[in-house]
């Protein structure tokens, strides 16, 4: 080790330590009981000095080793059939690895063959099996990028790290997917972009490629968000999404149920379009806990969009049309979608109209070389070369940006799925009343579910799910609610009305902040021309009791006045 050190002062340092060690060993033969403590202390000091010397020299030792390999490369390259290939732009990494570019004269070698021969370059440079990554350099035909990873994070199980935020976990914040193979940096994607809307995510992978882990990660992250309502279509009989049923508002297992769910989502889209156009005056759904996003997860989309088994041609066309409508219209309306499948051909996804709607694409291991083309069109990605012993290894395309590096997805054990589902059951967002009513009117199946939800969450006080009116409880919250309503002796209803009006107007201004129509909503509320469901939502935002809604007040479609609220 000492002779490999180039710097003279480093070599002198090592030689001095070696001499000190020899002198210490000689002196140890003369140690007595009186000098034993001194001998022990000398051993400790010498050990620390040697350790520091090794740490200081580690980067240089790595550099010398790498430079030696490069000097020997011309001879080694001949033995593996790449005599004209040259390493350039070598850069050392803090973890002991390195990055470089392998170049060769134009026409000397085929780039696809070079990528397949990664194992030959590992052997030529005496690297551990599976530690060298070769990646294309754009469209260049005479170069590839290389990354040597001595401690590959992808060979370890990356357990989902959990939620680090204690409050305000929104779907507008990024969803962590895993970590890069090269340097361990986290890979993430944003599912709802402010001002642009929802994303549609396509997940493709063969059996045992880690597709279930990606689905678990996306659904599990949604379950922890404060402004997302989850729906599930599991056409494997509930095997995939069944463990998440506690955190999904509605899940179906067959095609008939899928038809109703898509019809309900179409009705939700129509309602939200009208609400955004006539009342909110916005172009993108203003996602919040009171107006949550809807995320639909479809597992094995081929059975839904590409298979005609058990249905007529007309039913298939209707189903596909509804699925396309959800994909195309949902972006601006706060309705997102995740679709997963094993071989995502155009036939499997039903139509190019649907396939082109997916703006986030995750590709895992595939069994055939052409399978990647259906997930990543116009991209040079070799999903069939991902090792079978590495489930969860994937490529990501986010919008127009293709990540050239692979990442290892986070792992969810069955126990972790069960634990998160149990913890978050009933703890997520509640679908806004207007959207829920529209969906229930279009689907008898959902109508039963929605009736139970309304009885629990929309018959009492928003913010106190399933509870009675706080004014009727004997706790502090009840006393405060009673004070707001003028129920406490000595407090006037006029004062309560003023406080309530101020709270509702503040909530309406917040709701209309994005479109700049907050004052218009307030003015319509004061004149009694605001739809009662909008006022109900404002009450939820403000955390105050909702107004009563007896049939005689709203039978003619009248607005809600302050007197109704108080």
Secondary structure, 3 states (H helix, E strand, C coil): CHHHCCCHHHHHHHHHHHHHHHHHHHHHCCCCCCCHHHHHHHHHHHHHHHHHHHHHHHHHHHHHHHHHHHHHHHHHHHHCCCCCCEEEEEEECCCCCEEEEEECCCCCCCHHHHHHCHHHHHHHCCCCCCCEEEEECCCCCCEEEEEECCCCHHHCCCECCCCCCCCCCCCCCCEEEEEECCCCCEEEECCEECCCEECEEEEECCCCCCHHHHHHHHHHHHHCCCCEEEEEEECCCCCCCHHHHHHEEEEECCHHHHHHHHHHHHHHHHHHHHHHHHHHCCCCCCCCCCCCEEEEEEECHHHHHHCCCCCCHHHHHHHHHHHHHHHHHCCCCCEEEEEEECCCCHHHHCCHHHHCCCCEEEECCCCCCCCHHHHCCCCCCCHHHCCCCCCCEEEEEECCEECCCCEEECECCHHHHHHHHHHHCCCCCCCCHHHHHHHHHHCHHHHHHHHHHHHHHCCCCCCCCCCCCHHHCCCHHHHHHHHHHCCCCCCCHHHHHHHHHHHHHHHHHHHCCCCCCHHHHHHHHHCCCCCHHHHHHHHHHHCCCCCCCCHHHHCCCCCCCHHHHC
